[in-house]
Amino acid sequence: MTALALEQEHFRRAFRERRIFLMAVLAVLLLLVSVLALGLGATGVSPARVFAIVANALSGHAMATGGDAVIILQVRLPRLLLGLMIGAALASSGALMQGLFRNPLADPGLVGVSAGAALAAAATITLGDKLLAPLIGPLPFGALPVGAFAGGLLTTLGLYLVATRSGRTSIATMLLAGVAFGALAGAVMGLFSYLSDDRQLRDLSFWSLGSLSGATWTKVMAVAPFILPTLLTMSFLARGLNALSLGEAEAFHLGVPVQRVKAIAVLLVAIAVGASVAAAGMIGFVGIVVPHVLRLMAGADHRMLLPASSLLGAALLVAADTMARTIAAPAELPIGILTAAIGAPFFLWLLLRRQGGIAL
């Protein structure tokens, strides 16, 4: 074996070991955060009791009786699972967008899914009561998440079509179109807020801040078919994203179907983020901070970055949700407030650290 081959084998072995170590650390962190999330709250439950209740339910035996079992299995466990999926979806989508745009500051909202979902939700809350409710009665509970998901997906597909000419998609055009639509959506949402009554305005404000408080097993089952397949599919784009980091022309000469990778990436982000926003409202900074931190820690190889982002994003959102419902218990803070309050200063610190301080 030549010296070059030995060096390449050593590099591959080191990469595998580093990947295994990082994934193991993140998996342990996720497990600890999950146990704390199930045990902490207005009614505390010990970790041993949490494990006993969950193990008893998984084994198929008769569920334990008592208020703590009901709290764990019917309230906190679906909330935990919903938080895990949404956190993983937002962080992985952020890593995917940063690789697609070749910019570590990119965010899933750049493809228009968040703006489209927010606009559709505002329309559902405001116009649904004013126009549809007199005809068909009160709107069903699922109208808001369905409308938000449809709005986010349709907006993203529309922006994709705007940016595609002669079979090629311009990422720069999609970025600019997304910024323009975000501004337009903000203006229309302001109009809806102006036309809303007190109850509708309160619903709009609460939804825009994000929350997992409405988590149920029904919502978990409704979100899982959208988020879980997209998370699995994202990993298959790692090679293409690594090649795209060299440039589109270079990736094409390496045999990567560039247009297909871009189309699949945009569609996956639209589905994952659209389902997340529909289920929990607007939750910021998870999609931009988590992959950026992991890129600084472990490099830009998407074979490691995408699965690691899923684990850390899930742990971060569950931890933030646990804080949101325990800081002011029995009241509950919107989770979007916490993610912004924690994520914005931390992200600013990362930028200043990267630039070596503040220039005066």
C-alpha positions as CSV (number, residue, x, y, z in Angstrom):
1,M,0.0,0.0,0.0
2,T,1.4,3.4,-1.0
3,A,2.0,6.3,1.3
4,L,-0.9,8.2,-0.2
5,A,-3.3,5.2,0.2
6,L,-2.2,4.8,3.9
7,E,-2.8,8.5,4.5
8,Q,-6.3,8.3,2.9
9,E,-7.1,5.2,5.0
10,H,-5.9,7.0,8.1
11,F,-8.1,10.0,7.3
12,R,-11.2,7.8,6.7
13,R,-10.6,6.0,10.0
14,A,-10.2,9.3,11.9
15,F,-13.4,10.6,10.3
16,R,-15.3,7.6,11.3
17,E,-14.1,7.7,14.8
18,R,-14.8,11.4,15.2
19,R,-18.3,10.9,13.7
20,I,-19.1,8.0,16.1
21,F,-17.8,10.0,19.1
22,L,-19.9,13.1,18.1
23,M,-23.0,11.1,17.4
24,A,-22.6,9.2,20.7
25,V,-22.2,12.5,22.7
26,L,-25.3,14.0,21.0
27,A,-27.3,10.9,21.6
28,V,-26.5,10.8,25.3
29,L,-27.4,14.5,25.5
30,L,-30.7,13.9,23.8
31,L,-31.5,11.1,26.1
32,L,-30.7,13.2,29.2
33,V,-32.8,16.1,27.9
34,S,-35.7,13.8,27.1
35,V,-35.7,12.3,30.6
36,L,-35.6,15.7,32.2
37,A,-38.5,16.9,29.9
38,L,-40.7,14.0,31.0
39,G,-39.9,14.5,34.7
40,L,-39.9,18.2,35.1
41,G,-43.0,20.4,35.3
42,A,-45.7,21.6,37.6
43,T,-45.9,18.0,38.9
44,G,-42.4,16.5,39.3
45,V,-41.7,12.9,38.4
46,S,-38.5,11.1,39.3
47,P,-36.3,9.7,36.5
48,A,-36.8,6.2,37.8
49,R,-40.5,6.6,37.8
50,V,-40.4,8.0,34.3
51,F,-38.4,5.0,33.0
52,A,-40.8,2.6,34.8
53,I,-43.9,4.2,33.3
54,V,-42.5,4.4,29.7
55,A,-41.1,0.9,29.9
56,N,-44.4,-0.5,31.2
57,A,-46.3,1.2,28.3
58,L,-43.8,0.0,25.7
59,S,-44.0,-3.6,27.0
60,G,-47.7,-3.8,26.4
61,H,-48.5,-4.4,30.0
62,A,-51.3,-2.7,31.8
63,M,-50.4,1.0,32.2
64,A,-49.5,2.2,35.6
65,T,-52.3,4.0,37.4
66,G,-52.0,7.3,39.0
67,G,-51.8,10.9,38.0
68,D,-48.1,10.8,37.1
69,A,-48.7,8.0,34.5
70,V,-51.4,10.0,32.9
71,I,-49.2,13.2,32.9
72,I,-46.3,11.3,31.3
73,L,-48.1,9.2,28.7
74,Q,-50.9,11.6,27.7
75,V,-49.4,15.1,28.1
76,R,-45.6,15.1,28.3
77,L,-44.7,12.2,26.0
78,P,-46.6,13.4,22.9
79,R,-45.2,16.9,23.6
80,L,-41.7,15.4,23.8
81,L,-42.0,13.5,20.5
82,L,-43.4,16.5,18.7
83,G,-40.6,18.6,20.0
84,L,-38.0,16.0,18.9
85,M,-39.4,15.9,15.4
86,I,-39.7,19.6,15.0
87,G,-36.3,20.4,16.4
88,A,-34.7,17.8,14.2
89,A,-36.6,19.1,11.2
90,L,-35.7,22.8,11.7
91,A,-32.0,22.1,12.4
92,S,-31.6,19.6,9.5
93,S,-33.4,22.0,7.1
94,G,-31.0,24.7,8.2
95,A,-28.0,22.6,7.5
96,L,-29.5,21.7,4.1
97,M,-30.1,25.3,3.2
98,Q,-26.7,26.4,4.3
99,G,-25.1,23.7,2.1
100,L,-27.4,24.6,-0.8
101,F,-26.7,28.3,-0.6
102,R,-23.1,27.7,0.3
103,N,-23.5,30.2,3.1
104,P,-23.3,29.3,6.8
105,L,-25.7,32.1,7.7
106,A,-28.6,30.7,5.5
107,D,-31.9,29.9,7.2
108,P,-34.8,27.6,6.2
109,G,-37.0,30.7,6.0
110,L,-35.1,31.9,2.9
111,V,-37.1,29.5,0.7
112,G,-40.3,31.3,1.7
113,V,-41.9,28.4,3.6
114,S,-42.1,30.3,6.9
115,A,-43.6,33.4,5.3
116,G,-46.1,31.4,3.3
117,A,-47.1,29.4,6.4
118,A,-47.5,32.5,8.5
119,L,-49.6,34.3,5.8
120,A,-51.8,31.3,5.4
121,A,-52.3,31.0,9.1
122,A,-53.2,34.7,9.4
123,A,-55.7,34.3,6.6
124,T,-57.2,31.2,8.2
125,I,-57.6,32.9,11.6
126,T,-58.9,36.2,10.3
127,L,-60.8,35.5,7.1
128,G,-62.0,32.0,8.2
129,D,-64.0,33.5,11.0
130,K,-65.3,36.4,9.0
131,L,-66.1,34.6,5.7
132,L,-66.4,30.9,6.3
133,A,-67.7,30.6,9.8
134,P,-71.1,32.2,9.0
135,L,-71.6,29.7,6.2
136,I,-70.2,26.4,7.7
137,G,-70.1,27.2,11.4
138,P,-66.9,27.3,13.6
139,L,-63.8,26.1,11.8
140,P,-62.4,22.8,12.9
141,F,-59.3,22.7,15.1
142,G,-57.2,21.3,12.3
143,A,-58.0,24.1,9.9
144,L,-55.1,26.3,11.1
145,P,-52.2,23.7,10.8
146,V,-53.6,22.4,7.4
147,G,-53.8,26.0,6.1
148,A,-50.3,26.8,7.3
149,F,-48.8,23.7,5.8
150,A,-50.5,24.3,2.5
151,G,-49.5,27.9,2.4
152,G,-45.8,27.2,3.1
153,L,-45.6,24.4,0.6
154,L,-47.4,26.3,-2.2
155,T,-45.2,29.4,-1.6
156,T,-42.0,27.5,-1.8
157,L,-43.0,25.7,-4.9
158,G,-44.0,29.1,-6.4
159,L,-40.7,30.6,-5.6
160,Y,-38.9,27.6,-7.0
161,L,-40.8,28.0,-10.3
162,V,-39.9,31.7,-10.4
163,A,-36.2,30.9,-10.0
164,T,-36.2,28.1,-12.6
165,R,-35.5,29.0,-16.2
166,S,-34.6,26.6,-19.0
167,G,-34.4,23.7,-16.6
168,R,-31.9,25.4,-14.3
169,T,-32.7,26.9,-10.8
170,S,-30.9,30.1,-9.8
171,I,-30.3,29.9,-6.0
172,A,-29.6,33.7,-6.0
173,T,-32.9,34.4,-7.7
174,M,-34.8,32.2,-5.2
175,L,-33.1,34.0,-2.3
176,L,-34.1,37.4,-3.6
177,A,-37.6,36.3,-4.4
178,G,-37.9,34.8,-0.9
179,V,-36.9,38.1,0.6
180,A,-39.4,40.0,-1.5
181,F,-42.2,37.6,-0.7
182,G,-41.3,37.7,3.0
183,A,-41.7,41.5,3.0
184,L,-45.0,41.3,1.1
185,A,-46.3,38.6,3.4
186,G,-45.4,40.8,6.4
187,A,-47.4,43.7,4.9
188,V,-50.4,41.5,4.3
189,M,-50.2,40.0,7.8
190,G,-50.1,43.5,9.2
191,L,-53.3,44.2,7.3
192,F,-54.9,41.0,8.8
193,S,-53.8,42.1,12.3
194,Y,-55.5,45.5,11.7
195,L,-58.7,43.8,10.6
196,S,-58.7,41.3,13.4
197,D,-60.8,41.5,16.6
198,D,-59.3,41.0,20.0
199,R,-59.6,37.2,20.0
200,Q,-58.2,36.8,16.5
201,L,-55.3,39.2,17.3
202,R,-54.5,37.1,20.4
203,D,-54.6,33.9,18.3
204,L,-52.3,35.5,15.7
205,S,-49.8,36.7,18.3
206,F,-49.7,33.4,20.2
207,W,-49.2,31.4,17.0
208,S,-46.5,33.7,15.7
209,L,-44.5,33.1,18.9
210,G,-44.5,29.3,18.7
211,S,-45.6,26.7,21.2
212,L,-45.8,23.0,21.8
213,S,-48.6,23.3,24.3
214,G,-51.2,21.9,21.9
215,A,-49.3,18.6,21.4
216,T,-51.5,15.5,21.3
217,W,-51.0,12.0,20.0
218,T,-53.2,12.9,17.1
219,K,-50.9,15.8,16.1
220,V,-47.8,13.6,16.5
221,M,-49.3,11.0,14.2
222,A,-50.3,13.8,11.7
223,V,-46.8,15.3,11.7
224,A,-44.7,12.2,11.7
225,P,-45.5,11.0,8.1
226,F,-44.1,14.4,6.8
227,I,-41.1,14.9,9.0
228,L,-39.6,11.5,9.5
229,P,-39.3,10.5,5.8
230,T,-37.8,13.9,5.0
231,L,-35.1,13.5,7.7
232,L,-34.2,10.1,6.3
233,T,-34.1,11.4,2.7
234,M,-31.9,14.4,3.6
235,S,-29.0,12.1,4.5
236,F,-28.8,10.9,0.9
237,L,-28.1,14.4,-0.3
238,A,-24.9,14.6,1.7
239,R,-22.6,13.7,-1.2
240,G,-24.2,16.2,-3.5
241,L,-24.1,19.0,-0.9
242,N,-20.4,18.3,-0.3
243,A,-19.7,18.6,-4.1
244,L,-21.8,21.7,-4.3
245,S,-19.6,23.4,-1.8
246,L,-16.9,23.4,-4.6
247,G,-19.3,25.2,-7.0
248,E,-22.1,24.1,-9.3
249,A,-19.8,23.6,-12.3
250,E,-17.4,21.5,-10.3
251,A,-20.2,19.4,-8.8
252,F,-21.6,18.8,-12.3
253,H,-18.2,17.6,-13.5
254,L,-18.0,15.2,-10.5
255,G,-21.1,13.5,-11.7
256,V,-23.6,15.1,-9.3
257,P,-27.1,15.8,-10.8
258,V,-27.0,19.4,-9.6
259,Q,-30.5,20.4,-10.7
260,R,-32.1,17.3,-9.1
261,V,-30.2,17.9,-5.8
262,K,-31.5,21.5,-5.7
263,A,-35.0,20.5,-6.4
264,I,-35.1,17.7,-3.9
265,A,-33.5,19.9,-1.2
266,V,-36.0,22.7,-1.6
267,L,-38.9,20.2,-1.6
268,L,-37.6,18.5,1.5
269,V,-37.2,21.8,3.4
270,A,-40.6,22.9,2.3
271,I,-42.2,19.8,3.7
272,A,-40.2,19.6,6.9
273,V,-40.4,23.2,7.9
274,G,-44.0,23.6,6.6
275,A,-45.1,20.7,8.8
276,S,-43.2,22.1,11.8
277,V,-44.6,25.6,11.5
278,A,-48.1,24.2,11.0
279,A,-47.8,22.1,14.2
280,A,-46.0,24.5,16.5
281,G,-46.1,28.0,14.9
282,M,-43.0,30.2,14.3
283,I,-39.9,29.0,16.1
284,G,-36.8,30.9,15.1
285,F,-33.0,30.5,15.3
286,V,-32.9,26.7,15.7
287,G,-32.4,26.2,11.9
288,I,-29.5,28.7,11.8
289,V,-27.7,28.3,15.1
290,V,-27.5,24.5,15.4
291,P,-25.8,23.7,12.0
292,H,-23.6,26.8,12.4
293,V,-22.3,25.6,15.8
294,L,-21.8,22.0,14.5
295,R,-19.9,23.3,11.5
296,L,-17.5,25.1,13.8
297,M,-17.1,22.0,15.9
298,A,-16.9,19.2,13.4
299,G,-16.4,20.7,10.0
300,A,-18.6,21.1,6.9
301,D,-18.9,17.4,5.8
302,H,-22.6,16.9,5.4
303,R,-22.3,13.2,6.1
304,M,-21.7,14.2,9.7
305,L,-23.5,17.6,9.7
306,L,-27.0,16.5,8.7
307,P,-27.5,13.7,11.3
308,A,-25.7,15.7,14.0
309,S,-28.0,18.6,13.3
310,S,-31.0,16.4,13.8
311,L,-29.8,15.2,17.2
312,L,-28.7,18.6,18.5
313,G,-31.7,20.4,17.1
314,A,-34.1,18.0,18.8
315,A,-32.2,18.3,22.1
316,L,-32.2,22.1,21.9
317,L,-35.9,22.5,21.2
318,V,-36.9,20.0,23.9
319,A,-34.6,21.8,26.4
320,A,-36.1,25.2,25.4
321,D,-39.7,23.8,25.7
322,T,-38.9,22.4,29.1
323,M,-37.6,25.8,30.2
324,A,-40.7,27.5,28.7
325,R,-43.1,25.4,30.8
326,T,-41.1,25.4,34.1
327,I,-39.7,28.9,34.4
328,A,-43.1,30.5,35.1
329,A,-45.0,27.4,36.1
330,P,-48.0,26.9,36.2
331,A,-48.0,29.5,33.4
332,E,-46.1,28.8,30.2
333,L,-43.9,31.0,28.0
334,P,-44.1,30.8,24.2
335,I,-41.1,28.7,23.1
336,G,-40.3,31.2,20.3
337,I,-39.4,33.8,22.9
338,L,-36.9,31.5,24.5
339,T,-35.2,30.3,21.3
340,A,-34.9,33.9,20.1
341,A,-33.6,35.1,23.5
342,I,-31.0,32.4,23.7
343,G,-30.2,32.0,20.0
344,A,-29.8,35.6,19.0
345,P,-27.1,36.6,21.6
346,F,-25.3,33.3,21.1
347,F,-25.3,33.7,17.4
348,L,-24.0,37.3,17.8
349,W,-21.2,36.0,20.0
350,L,-20.3,33.4,17.3
351,L,-20.1,36.1,14.7
352,L,-18.0,38.4,16.9
353,R,-15.7,35.5,17.8
354,R,-15.3,34.6,14.2
355,Q,-14.4,38.2,13.3
356,G,-12.1,38.6,16.3
357,G,-14.2,41.2,18.2
358,I,-15.9,44.5,17.5
359,A,-14.2,47.0,15.3
360,L,-14.2,50.5,16.9
